[in-house]
Amino acid sequence: MAPADIELAGVTLTRGATPVLRAVDLSIGAGETVALVGRSGTGKSSLLKVINGLLRPEAGVVSVCGQPTSEWNPYELRRRIGYVLQEIALFPHLTVHANVGLVPRLLGWEAARIEARTAELLDLVGLPASTFAARHPHELSGGQRQRVGVARALAADPPILLMDEPFGALDPITRGELHAEFRAIQARVRKTVVLVTHDMAEALALGTRVGVLAGGALVACDTPARIAAHDDPHVRALLQPLREARAALGDDR
C-alpha cells in the first residue's frame, strides 16, 4: 500500500498555555479532498500550517509524501504544496500572466515553458490567456481573482494543495460557480487537497471526506454521507443551520 500524501500522528500544538491542536491523527491519500470544518479558533488554519511547516508541533509527527516535515528542506517542502487563501494575495502590480508564472520563474523554468504552463492553467480555470493574461488584478472580479489564485497555486504542478477559506469572501452565486469549477478541475488534475471552511454545506459539497475540529481535536472524519448522519454533538451543531435552511425550503433531509 502506497504511503499517504499527508500523515499526522498524535500532532499536538499549543500557543502559550492554550491548546491549538490536541493529538490529531489524520491520514490523507493521494487525490483525496479533505474538507476541514469547525467553529472559529478550533485549529483549522493551524493544521494547514503544520502541514507546510510554518508551525512546528510540540508532539507528534507530520509527514508529507512519506517524509517527516522535520526532515524536509523548508523550501523543497513548500514547492510540493500549492496554497490558496481567501484574500488570494495576488501581486497588484503584476499581470495575471506574471502572477501565475511567478513560482515557475523563481524555479528557473525557461520562458517558453512558463508561457505554455500559464496558458494551460488559465484555460483550466476558465480564463483564456488571450483575454485575461495581460490584465491586472484590479481589472478582475472577485471570482476571477480567485480563479487566478488557484491557477498560481497549481503553476509548478505540486502534488498537494492547501486551501484556507478560498471562497469565503464571495457571494453565494459566485461561490456555487467556483464549487463546480473546483470539482471539474480536481477531476482533471487529481491533487491531494486540504480545504478549510466555516461552511458545512461547502465541506459536504467539495470533500471526499469531511473532518470536524472542536477545541483542537479532530472529533470526526468521514465521507459526507456519514458525516451528515453523525451523532457527535459538535458535528450536529455544525449541521443544524443547514438542516434549518432545508426545512424552511420544505426539504426534511
N, C-alpha and C positions, 0 to 999 in steps of 0.2 A: 504493500500500500504506500502510495507517494505521501511524503510529508505535507502537512498543511502549509499554505502560504503564510498564514499568521497563526501563532500559537501563544496564548497567555496561560501561564500555570502559576496559580497562587499569587497573582500580582497584587501587591499592596502599596498604596501611595498615601502619604499624609502631607498636609500643608500646615506647618506648625503643629498644633495638637489636634488638628481636625482631620479625621479620616476622609480621604477623597475616593480611593478605591480599596475595597476590602476583599482580599483573597480571590480575585477574579480568575476563573478558569474559562477559556474560550478558545475553540479551535475553528479556523475558517479555511475551508478548502478552496482550491483554485476554481475561479469562475463563479463563486458564491457572491451574493449581495446580502450582507447582514446589516439590517437597519437597527440602530440603537435608539431607544426612546425612553423617556423618563422626565420627571419634573426638572426645573432649573436647579443646578447645583448638585446633581446626582452623580457626576463624574463622566458624562458622555464625552465631552471635548477633551478631558484629561486622558481618557482611554485612547483617543486618537493620538495624542502627543506622546504617550509611552510607546505606541507602535512605531512612530517615526523617529524616536529617540530624543525628542525635545525635552521629555521628562524621564527621569530615571527612578524606577520604583525602589522602595526600601527593601522589599522582599519579593520573591518570585522571579520568574524568567519570562521574558518576551522574546520570541523567535520570529524572524521574518525569512521566508524562503529557506527554512531549515537551519538557520544560524542565529544564535542569540544576538540581540541588538548590541549587547555589551562588547561583542567581538567584531562588529561591523565598523569599518571606517565610516564616520557620520555622513560624509559627502556621498560615498558609494551607496549607503543605505537610502538616502533621500532621492538618489537618482532612480531607484527602483520603485518610488512611490510618487504618484501624482496627487496634488492637493487642490481641492475646490472649496472655496469659502463662500459664505453668504455675501460678504461685501466684495468678493471677486478680486479686488486689488489689482485691476489692470493698470498698466502704466499710462497715464493720460497723455503724455507727450509722444507715445509710440503709436503707430498704426496698428490695426488689427493684425496684419501680416507680421509685423515686428513683435507684437505681444506673443503670438502663437509660436513664432520661431525662436523666442529668446533662449529657452533651455538648450535646444539643439545647437544654437550658436555658441553658447558657453561650453558645450561639449566638443566643439571643434568640427562640427559637421561641415561638409562642403556646401557652397551656396546652392548648387543645383538640387542637392538632396533636401535642403531646408525648404526650397521653393516647392518641390514636389510634395513633401510631407505637409506643409502648411495648406496647400490647395486641397489635398486629400482630406484633411481634418475639417476644414471649413465646409467642404461638401458634406462630410459626415454629419455635421451638426446643423445642416440646413442653411448655411450662409455662404453661397457661392463666392469664390475668391474674386471673380470678375466684377462682382457688385460690392463686396464688403472689405476686401483686403486693404484697400487704400484709406478706409475710413478710420477715424479716431474714436475712442470710447464715448466721447460726449455726443457723437453723431448716431449712437445706437440706443435702442430701447433697453429697459432693464432685462427683458428676456433675451435679447440679442447679446448683451454683455455677458449674461450667464452662460450662454452657448459658447462664447469666446473663451470664457474661463474653463469650461470643460475641454475645449479643443487644446488650450495651452497645457492643461494637466496631462493630456494624452500625448503631447508632442514627441517626447522621447521614448514612447511606447513602454511605459513602466508596467510591470505586471499587477501592481496594486494601486488602487485609487481610494483616497480618503476624502470624504465629503462632509463638511461641517455646516449644517443648516443651509444647503446650497440654494434652496428655493423659498426660504422663509420670508424674504422681503418682497415677493412678487404677488400680484393679485391672483385670485383663485383660478381665473380662466387661463392666465399665462402659466400658472403652476401646473394645471392639468395638461396643457400642451407640452410642457417640458417633461412631465412624468412619462408621457407617451414617447417623447423623443429619447429620454433616457433608456426606456425599455428597448426601443429599437436599436440604439447604439450598443447597449450591453449584449443584445442578441448577436451582434456582429463581432464585437471585439472581445467579449468574454473576459473582462478584467475581474480581479478579486476586489470587491468593493465593500468598504465600511462606511455607512451613511448615518450621520447623526441628525435627528429631527425631534422636534417637540410634538409633532403631529402624528397621532396613532394611525389615522387614515392613510397618510403618506407612507408610513412604515409598512403597513399591511399591503399597500399597493405596489411597493418597489422591492421589498425584501424577499429573498428566497427563505430567509429566516429573520425573525424579529427578536432582538434582545432587549429586555426591560431592566433598567437600572433603578435601584432605590437605595438611597443612603450609601452609595458607593459599591453596593453589592449587585451582582447580576442575579436577579431573582427568577428570571425565566428566559429561555432562548429556544425558540421552536419555530415551526412553519407558521405562516399567517393563519391558516385554518385552526391549528391547535392553540395558538395564542388567543385567537378570538373566543375560544371556549375555555380558557384557562381560569382556574378558581383562585389564583393568588390575589389578595386584596389590592396590591399595587397595580397589577395588570387590570383588574376590574375597574379601578378608579380612572385609569387612562382610557379605557374603553367606554366609560359611561357617557361622555359628551357625544361620542359617535353614535351610541345607541339612542340617545335622546333625539339627535338630529334625524335619525332614521325613523323613529317613532312619529316625529312631527310630520314626516312625509308619508306616513302610513305603511312604512316598512318595518315589520316587527322582528327582523333578524337580530 
